[in-house]
């Protein structure tokens, strides 16, 4: 009897355990059924709903770094403008592909509907400018000049302008201080393309669809530093656009600012003087063509001798880089790139090719000495020279009797160099060249850096051409079929030349070497190459890579990263020869072909020793090209004008006026250091105030200096 209660309790426990087991099993069956229902029965429906959820990116563009001149003056920066943009993605969803919206937008912005439609169409091989060359998924700027009233209309009537935004945006600006456009050296920016985004995916500097990148000039060379990195905030949204959550975000990082070696004041004077020189050349009569000179293009470079830093760089014709901001118009694009434009986007300082004429003679002089000819030996300078039945003449057929190599440089005697080059050609075997020719005149040119890039920190520099034996062979292979075909035609002069080229066009002829020795024939150089060479002569023989970039400043202004000057070699001449050449080039300015611009025109040679070489290059089918290469102990200036006439005649006054402004030289040769734009690099720099600005007095002195420079130096007649 006493065991019955215990047995009853055990029975009740078992019942409870069974009930709990049944409950658990029921819950598991219910959960399993629900999972089956969600994943199997209605799986497709929920998968479609999940697919409607996606991550949306909101891009915050990075502020592009400024570009400053050597004194801290902005030459490229940013300003806030009201930018009206249209989302092509949203417009394409509409039944009329957004035409009605764009027509309403045109009315608000006082633009033609056609212009607005052209702004948002995509560029391709068949679509002319204006068009959008960036990503089709990025809002496309329609205008960056919207007024506050226009922006308010668009925002208040949002239902009438779906896909259209009006927002204050940082826009690139090129302020042109002192009137210095600096267009080719600065370059311009434009939106990144889808192809560029794809190519940059696996690089250290990937692009976002909102990025604008440098297309030329410094904007391109230093793009990765200037651009910074855009910020991206990622949101998870459903198919109705509702935000479901926030994912990882990256903050925008502004770009660094670039300090350059450009002095905007000198840049302004260089551009103005080059333009004035070209205008004046067009007033001069060309006796050979019986019409005025065209003076259709020109370039000038001012370089610091001991560093290779570029102080100013001008190229004409020029353009306004602001034209590219916010999208370029079709009319402006045609003006800049059409056949009648004369290609102002070309930076002729680094891309303009021309025969150098007599400024090349410093190379021929070095080659002649290397070949064993004495610098101070006597050489005959007749008025003409005959080779193979062909007569080569001095400039204006003038003879100078017996002179040294230095004297030949001073008076620019062609016939001395003709004779030296011809004799070297004979030593190398003439028409039957030896197996191992010396070819000093060609090899020395290569060692001077010709036929190769200088290393300037600007994109798309061209190499020029040294027409040596290898080039002759390559050129013959490329053209022999056309020559041989033409040789079968009528017996005209052109056909005879074609026949000669077909048979022996690969050979280095005597006339080729003779013509080459004075910088004529197939020789091609750029102004930056000649500036590098003359700066090397001035500094004792070091060839520096020309540089415009001087330092980077971090966005917060705390860190400075210097861009140090680099050299790419030494001139292939002895110290003695270099000294002799330096003395001869001073003689050019004192009593030679440039004396009427310096020595006889009140230049203070005793205080600022000037060295110069003039050049007048003949170009087949065109008028002569003017070259003027000069240097002091501090700076080198090289100027060239296509179809502009003689070196000292066309370019001489402009170069003199640039020096006047830089050194503070007056019309009578007086030197006012307080009015000088630049101190000598060896002198103390001007005192700056706590904001890093030059004194008000010196700024006022600059204005006076600019006025005096515009007046020009006195003329005293002309020679070659």
GIPE-V770284 format. One record per helix or strand. SS is the DSSP state (H for helix, E for strand). FROM is the first residue (numbers start at 1). LEN is the number of residues. If there is no record, write none. Layout:
[[SS	FROM	LEN] [SS	FROM	LEN]]
This chain:
[[H	4	38] [H	43	9] [E	54	7] [E	67	2] [E	74	13] [H	88	5] [H	99	11] [H	113	8] [E	122	1] [E	132	1] [E	140	4] [H	148	9] [H	158	3] [E	164	10] [H	177	3] [H	183	4] [E	189	3] [H	194	6] [E	212	3] [H	217	5] [H	223	5] [E	229	1] [E	231	7] [E	243	8] [E	253	1] [E	257	4] [H	264	18] [E	285	2] [E	291	2] [E	297	8] [E	309	8] [H	321	4] [H	330	8] [H	348	4] [E	354	1] [H	357	14] [E	379	3] [E	384	4] [E	390	4] [H	395	3] [E	401	3] [H	405	7] [H	414	14] [H	440	8] [E	465	1] [H	469	18] [H	493	12] [H	510	7] [E	524	2] [H	527	13] [E	542	3] [E	547	1] [E	549	5] [E	560	3] [E	567	4] [H	575	16] [H	595	3] [E	611	7] [E	625	7] [E	635	8] [H	647	17] [E	665	1] [E	671	1] [H	673	3] [E	688	1] [E	694	1] [H	696	16]]
